[in-house]
Amino acid sequence: MQKSKIKTELKEKINYLSNNNIDKKIEAKIKNIINKYDKDSHIKINSRIKDYESAFSKYNKKHYKNIEEIEDLLGIMIICENKKQIEQILKYLQNELNIICIQNYIKKPKMGYRSIHINVKSELGFIYEIQLKTEIMNIAQNIVHDHIYKNKMMPNILKKILSPLLFNIILLFYKKE
């Protein structure tokens, strides 16, 4: 497909999601699901729509054939108190959502990164991503993402060494994880 057509489609999709507050609607739906099972859960839920530049960069980097392959244009992050709560919320979501894929980076960390990623097919037909993690997992991810992963000056071999090292140091420091 031509790049200009892809760019137009991608901008239109992002604008549609943004202009119709689809992220906030899905965030509210997920809050309702969790409250249905556990009214006392102390979780934080955030949503975001990927910006155009980041989405187009991912499209090119991954050599996608169409924009529907970008499964995280819309993302939901659920910050839980502990791993047990992550497992409970995962069960709630499995009961209520059209889940097409679960990646468990808690059981099998990716370069030290720990989280559960869930790809969900929405009622509107597009796929979005939910991430489940604890506050400490989120802090570690933010540090590594901002200072290592996105560092264009750092060689990839150094990123592969530093990422798991930093994740593990942070998680060891907070033993309650």
Residue pairs with C-beta under 8 A, 6 or more apart in sequence:
1 65
1 66
6 56
6 59
6 66
6 67
7 56
9 67
10 52
10 55
10 56
10 59
10 67
11 52
13 67
13 73
13 126
14 49
14 50
14 51
14 52
14 55
14 73
16 22
17 23
17 49
17 73
17 74
18 49
22 49
22 74
22 122
22 124
23 47
23 48
23 49
23 74
23 76
24 47
26 47
26 74
26 76
26 122
26 128
27 45
27 46
27 47
27 76
30 45
30 76
30 78
30 93
30 130
31 45
33 92
33 93
33 96
33 97
34 41
34 43
34 78
34 89
34 92
35 41
36 92
36 96
37 88
37 92
38 88
38 92
41 85
41 89
42 81
43 78
43 79
43 80
43 81
43 85
43 89
44 78
44 79
45 76
45 77
45 78
45 79
46 76
46 77
46 79
47 74
47 75
47 76
47 77
48 74
48 75
48 77
49 73
49 74
49 75
50 58
50 70
50 72
50 73
50 74
50 75
55 67
55 70
55 73
58 64
58 70
59 67
59 69
59 70
62 69
64 70
67 73
68 126
68 127
71 119
71 127
71 128
71 129
72 128
72 129
73 126
73 128
74 126
74 128
74 129
75 128
75 129
75 130
75 131
76 128
76 129
76 130
76 131
77 130
77 131
77 133
77 138
78 89
78 130
78 131
78 132
78 133
79 133
79 134
79 135
79 138
80 86
80 89
80 132
80 133
80 134
81 134
81 135
82 134
82 176
82 177
83 106
83 134
83 177
86 106
86 116
86 132
86 133
86 134
89 132
90 102
90 116
90 118
90 132
93 99
93 118
93 120
93 130
97 118
97 120
98 120
98 121
98 122
99 118
99 119
99 120
100 119
100 120
100 121
100 127
101 117
101 118
101 119
102 116
102 117
102 118
102 119
103 116
103 117
103 118
104 116
105 113
105 114
105 115
105 116
105 117
106 114
106 115
106 116
106 137
109 164
109 167
111 160
111 163
111 164
111 167
112 140
112 144
112 163
112 164
112 165
112 166
112 167
112 168
113 140
113 141
113 144
113 163
113 167
114 133
114 137
114 140
114 167
114 171
115 131
115 132
115 133
115 137
115 141
116 131
116 132
116 133
117 129
117 130
117 131
118 129
118 130
118 131
118 132
119 127
119 128
119 129
120 127
120 128
120 129
120 130
121 127
122 128
133 141
134 177
136 170
136 171
136 174
136 176
136 177
137 171
137 177
139 170
140 166
140 167
140 170
140 171
141 167
143 166
143 170
144 162
144 163
144 166
144 167
148 154
148 159
148 162
148 163
148 166
149 159
149 163
151 159
154 162
171 177
